[in-house]
Amino acid sequence: MASEYGNDILTLTDEEGNELEFEHIASVEVDGQTYVGLTEIFDDPAKMLESDGQLIIMRSIEDNTGDTVLVTLDSNEELARVVKEFETVLGEEYEIDDTEENAQ
């Protein structure tokens, strides 16, 4: 997803139909699945300052029409495995707070 010109911007729709923009930070493969790490993009600088800068992790799957869609993770165990891989990939470039409450 990331290109030589920078990271991709994705627009996702939440359960209430709200469109939110995210920057794709990185992708990792774990147990044959592809996971993407995203951070929310804010138009309002005040909202950006209020944000905790949390990395949102989603699994990339192919739906029955062949389109790629992003879904939430199924369990805390899956999240824990994937977070470790993101920490490895992103650890040199970003400061990572790996306290237990941030892994949920």
Helices and strands as residue ranges (DSSP letters): E 9-13, E 19-30, E 33-41, H 45-50, E 56-62, E 68-71, H 76-90, G 100-103
